Amino acid sequence: MMAIASTTRLSPAARLSALGLAVAATGIMIQYVSGVDYPTIPPGPVILLAAAGVVVFGPWRRAPVAGLVAAAFVSLGGVVATIAGKGFTETLGDPSELGGFLGALVQIAGLVIALPAGVVAVRNFRLAPWITIT
């Protein structure tokens, strides 16, 4: 009986997606520690870091889908919260509240990295040069 082993390295887009997710989670935690109004356990970092873990450690070729979905979910949540008056307008509207302001910038930067990288990683999930099957 022949054994089939596979070795999967992350594509550059998947790496960038996971990095963007971690940066966005860091931004949310900066806001949380700075006193921005968040639940006792903010769900954003949990969702983003779990998705980054799936992208990095998931053995499936389609693992980058988790990163794209998480980045889109948190981005959509930020847009809806901003429209409702409790989102980025509070933190970005007052630069004197340095922690909340910088945290929001870091979160947005992470999402701006994670979303397009996630789209590219998902688009290129088919068998590619960085995946070898022996």
Phi and psi in degrees as GROMACS dihedral restraints (atoms count N, CA, C in turn):
[ dihedral_restraints ]
;  ai    aj    ak    al  type     phi  dphi    fc
    3     4     5     6     1   -94.1    20    10
    4     5     6     7     1   130.7    20    10
    6     7     8     9     1   -89.8    20    10
    7     8     9    10     1   140.5    20    10
    9    10    11    12     1  -112.2    20    10
   10    11    12    13     1   122.3    20    10
   12    13    14    15     1  -118.5    20    10
   13    14    15    16     1   146.1    20    10
   15    16    17    18     1  -129.9    20    10
   16    17    18    19     1   143.1    20    10
   18    19    20    21     1  -120.8    20    10
   19    20    21    22     1   125.3    20    10
   21    22    23    24     1  -120.1    20    10
   22    23    24    25     1   122.7    20    10
   24    25    26    27     1  -102.3    20    10
   25    26    27    28     1   152.9    20    10
   27    28    29    30     1   -74.2    20    10
   28    29    30    31     1   140.3    20    10
   30    31    32    33     1   -70.2    20    10
   31    32    33    34     1   158.5    20    10
   33    34    35    36     1   -57.5    20    10
   34    35    36    37     1   -37.5    20    10
   36    37    38    39     1   -66.8    20    10
   37    38    39    40     1   -38.9    20    10
   39    40    41    42     1   -66.9    20    10
   40    41    42    43     1   -39.3    20    10
   42    43    44    45     1   -61.2    20    10
   43    44    45    46     1   -45.3    20    10
   45    46    47    48     1   -65.1    20    10
   46    47    48    49     1   -37.4    20    10
   48    49    50    51     1   -62.2    20    10
   49    50    51    52     1   -47.2    20    10
   51    52    53    54     1   -63.1    20    10
   52    53    54    55     1   -39.6    20    10
   54    55    56    57     1   -63.0    20    10
   55    56    57    58     1   -45.5    20    10
   57    58    59    60     1   -60.4    20    10
   58    59    60    61     1   -39.8    20    10
   60    61    62    63     1   -63.0    20    10
   61    62    63    64     1   -42.9    20    10
   63    64    65    66     1   -66.3    20    10
   64    65    66    67     1   -39.3    20    10
   66    67    68    69     1   -64.2    20    10
   67    68    69    70     1   -43.2    20    10
   69    70    71    72     1   -62.7    20    10
   70    71    72    73     1   -41.2    20    10
   72    73    74    75     1   -63.3    20    10
   73    74    75    76     1   -38.5    20    10
   75    76    77    78     1   -63.2    20    10
   76    77    78    79     1   -41.3    20    10
   78    79    80    81     1   -61.0    20    10
   79    80    81    82     1   -41.4    20    10
   81    82    83    84     1   -64.6    20    10
   82    83    84    85     1   -41.0    20    10
   84    85    86    87     1   -68.1    20    10
   85    86    87    88     1   -33.3    20    10
   87    88    89    90     1   -61.7    20    10
   88    89    90    91     1   -43.9    20    10
   90    91    92    93     1   -63.1    20    10
   91    92    93    94     1   -43.7    20    10
   93    94    95    96     1   -60.9    20    10
   94    95    96    97     1   -47.5    20    10
   96    97    98    99     1   -66.5    20    10
   97    98    99   100     1   -29.0    20    10
   99   100   101   102     1   -80.5    20    10
  100   101   102   103     1    -3.5    20    10
  102   103   104   105     1    97.8    20    10
  103   104   105   106     1     9.2    20    10
  105   106   107   108     1   -66.5    20    10
  106   107   108   109     1   143.5    20    10
  108   109   110   111     1   -66.7    20    10
  109   110   111   112     1   106.8    20    10
  111   112   113   114     1  -134.1    20    10
  112   113   114   115     1   160.0    20    10
  114   115   116   117     1   -61.0    20    10
  115   116   117   118     1   165.6    20    10
  117   118   119   120     1   -53.5    20    10
  118   119   120   121     1   -45.2    20    10
  120   121   122   123     1  -115.9    20    10
  121   122   123   124     1   101.6    20    10
  123   124   125   126     1   -66.2    20    10
  124   125   126   127     1   127.6    20    10
  126   127   128   129     1   -73.7    20    10
  127   128   129   130     1   -24.1    20    10
  129   130   131   132     1   -55.8    20    10
  130   131   132   133     1   -53.6    20    10
  132   133   134   135     1   -63.2    20    10
  133   134   135   136     1   -34.6    20    10
  135   136   137   138     1   -63.7    20    10
  136   137   138   139     1   -47.3    20    10
  138   139   140   141     1   -63.2    20    10
  139   140   141   142     1   -47.3    20    10
  141   142   143   144     1   -66.5    20    10
  142   143   144   145     1   -42.8    20    10
  144   145   146   147     1   -72.2    20    10
  145   146   147   148     1   -34.7    20    10
  147   148   149   150     1   -63.4    20    10
  148   149   150   151     1   -43.3    20    10
  150   151   152   153     1   -65.6    20    10
  151   152   153   154     1   -40.5    20    10
  153   154   155   156     1   -61.7    20    10
  154   155   156   157     1   -39.6    20    10
  156   157   158   159     1   -62.8    20    10
  157   158   159   160     1   -40.1    20    10
  159   160   161   162     1   -65.2    20    10
  160   161   162   163     1   -42.4    20    10
  162   163   164   165     1   -61.9    20    10
  163   164   165   166     1   -44.3    20    10
  165   166   167   168     1   -77.6    20    10
  166   167   168   169     1   -44.3    20    10
  168   169   170   171     1  -104.5    20    10
  169   170   171   172     1    -9.7    20    10
  171   172   173   174     1   -65.3    20    10
  172   173   174   175     1   130.3    20    10
  174   175   176   177     1   -80.7    20    10
  175   176   177   178     1     0.0    20    10
  177   178   179   180     1   -91.9    20    10
  178   179   180   181     1   146.4    20    10
  180   181   182   183     1   -63.8    20    10
  181   182   183   184     1   -28.3    20    10
  183   184   185   186     1   -95.3    20    10
  184   185   186   187     1    15.9    20    10
  186   187   188   189     1   -56.5    20    10
  187   188   189   190     1   -34.1    20    10
  189   190   191   192     1   -60.0    20    10
  190   191   192   193     1   -17.4    20    10
  192   193   194   195     1   -60.2    20    10
  193   194   195   196     1   -37.7    20    10
  195   196   197   198     1   -60.6    20    10
  196   197   198   199     1   -40.1    20    10
  198   199   200   201     1   -66.5    20    10
  199   200   201   202     1   -41.7    20    10
  201   202   203   204     1   -65.5    20    10
  202   203   204   205     1   -43.5    20    10
  204   205   206   207     1   -63.4    20    10
  205   206   207   208     1   -44.2    20    10
  207   208   209   210     1   -64.1    20    10
  208   209   210   211     1   -43.9    20    10
  210   211   212   213     1   -63.9    20    10
  211   212   213   214     1   -41.3    20    10
  213   214   215   216     1   -66.4    20    10
  214   215   216   217     1   -40.7    20    10
  216   217   218   219     1   -62.1    20    10
  217   218   219   220     1   -48.5    20    10
  219   220   221   222     1   -68.9    20    10
  220   221   222   223     1   -37.8    20    10
  222   223   224   225     1   -63.3    20    10
  223   224   225   226     1   -45.5    20    10
  225   226   227   228     1   -62.3    20    10
  226   227   228   229     1   -41.5    20    10
  228   229   230   231     1   -60.9    20    10
  229   230   231   232     1   -39.1    20    10
  231   232   233   234     1   -65.7    20    10
  232   233   234   235     1   -39.4    20    10
  234   235   236   237     1   -66.1    20    10
  235   236   237   238     1   -46.3    20    10
  237   238   239   240     1   -63.0    20    10
  238   239   240   241     1   -42.9    20    10
  240   241   242   243     1   -64.0    20    10
  241   242   243   244     1   -38.0    20    10
  243   244   245   246     1   -66.0    20    10
  244   245   246   247     1   -42.0    20    10
  246   247   248   249     1   -63.1    20    10
  247   248   249   250     1   -37.5    20    10
  249   250   251   252     1   -75.9    20    10
  250   251   252   253     1    -7.3    20    10
  252   253   254   255     1    93.5    20    10
  253   254   255   256     1     9.0    20    10
  255   256   257   258     1  -124.1    20    10
  256   257   258   259     1    20.6    20    10
  258   259   260   261     1  -104.8    20    10
  259   260   261   262     1  -131.5    20    10
  261   262   263   264     1   -70.2    20    10
  262   263   264   265     1   -16.9    20    10
  264   265   266   267     1   -64.0    20    10
  265   266   267   268     1   -34.3    20    10
  267   268   269   270     1   -66.6    20    10
  268   269   270   271     1   -48.2    20    10
  270   271   272   273     1   -79.3    20    10
  271   272   273   274     1   -38.4    20    10
  273   274   275   276     1   -82.8    20    10
  274   275   276   277     1   -19.1    20    10
  276   277   278   279     1   -78.1    20    10
  277   278   279   280     1   -12.9    20    10
  279   280   281   282     1  -132.9    20    10
  280   281   282   283     1    84.9    20    10
  282   283   284   285     1   -64.0    20    10
  283   284   285   286     1   -14.5    20    10
  285   286   287   288     1   -69.1    20    10
  286   287   288   289     1   -24.0    20    10
  288   289   290   291     1   -85.3    20    10
  289   290   291   292     1    80.9    20    10
  291   292   293   294     1   -58.5    20    10
  292   293   294   295     1   -43.4    20    10
  294   295   296   297     1   -62.4    20    10
  295   296   297   298     1   -47.8    20    10
  297   298   299   300     1   -66.0    20    10
  298   299   300   301     1   -39.1    20    10
  300   301   302   303     1   -64.6    20    10
  301   302   303   304     1   -51.4    20    10
  303   304   305   306     1   -65.8    20    10
  304   305   306   307     1   -38.7    20    10
  306   307   308   309     1   -60.5    20    10
  307   308   309   310     1   -41.9    20    10
  309   310   311   312     1   -65.8    20    10
  310   311   312   313     1   -40.3    20    10
  312   313   314   315     1   -63.5    20    10
  313   314   315   316     1   -42.1    20    10
  315   316   317   318     1   -65.6    20    10
  316   317   318   319     1   -42.6    20    10
  318   319   320   321     1   -61.2    20    10
  319   320   321   322     1   -47.3    20    10
  321   322   323   324     1   -63.8    20    10
  322   323   324   325     1   -41.8    20    10
  324   325   326   327     1   -60.6    20    10
  325   326   327   328     1   -42.7    20    10
  327   328   329   330     1   -62.3    20    10
  328   329   330   331     1   -42.0    20    10
  330   331   332   333     1   -69.6    20    10
  331   332   333   334     1   -35.1    20    10
  333   334   335   336     1   -66.0    20    10
  334   335   336   337     1   -30.4    20    10
  336   337   338   339     1   -77.5    20    10
  337   338   339   340     1   -46.4    20    10
  339   340   341   342     1   -68.9    20    10
  340   341   342   343     1   -38.2    20    10
  342   343   344   345     1   -64.4    20    10
  343   344   345   346     1   -56.8    20    10
  345   346   347   348     1   -66.6    20    10
  346   347   348   349     1   -35.8    20    10
  348   349   350   351     1   -64.2    20    10
  349   350   351   352     1   -38.0    20    10
  351   352   353   354     1   -64.8    20    10
  352   353   354   355     1   -39.8    20    10
  354   355   356   357     1   -61.9    20    10
  355   356   357   358     1   -45.6    20    10
  357   358   359   360     1   -65.7    20    10
  358   359   360   361     1   -42.7    20    10
  360   361   362   363     1   -62.9    20    10
  361   362   363   364     1   -40.9    20    10
  363   364   365   366     1   -69.9    20    10
  364   365   366   367     1   -40.5    20    10
  366   367   368   369     1   -62.9    20    10
  367   368   369   370     1   -32.7    20    10
  369   370   371   372     1  -100.9    20    10
  370   371   372   373     1    24.4    20    10
  372   373   374   375     1   -73.4    20    10
  373   374   375   376     1   -15.4    20    10
  375   376   377   378     1   -61.3    20    10
  376   377   378   379     1   164.8    20    10
  378   379   380   381     1   -50.6    20    10
  379   380   381   382     1   118.8    20    10
  381   382   383   384     1  -131.1    20    10
  382   383   384   385     1   173.3    20    10
  384   385   386   387     1   -59.3    20    10
  385   386   387   388     1   -26.3    20    10
  387   388   389   390     1   -83.5    20    10
  388   389   390   391     1     0.4    20    10
  390   391   392   393     1  -112.5    20    10
  391   392   393   394     1   124.0    20    10
  393   394   395   396     1  -119.3    20    10
  394   395   396   397     1   138.0    20    10
  396   397   398   399     1  -120.7    20    10
  397   398   399   400     1   124.0    20    10
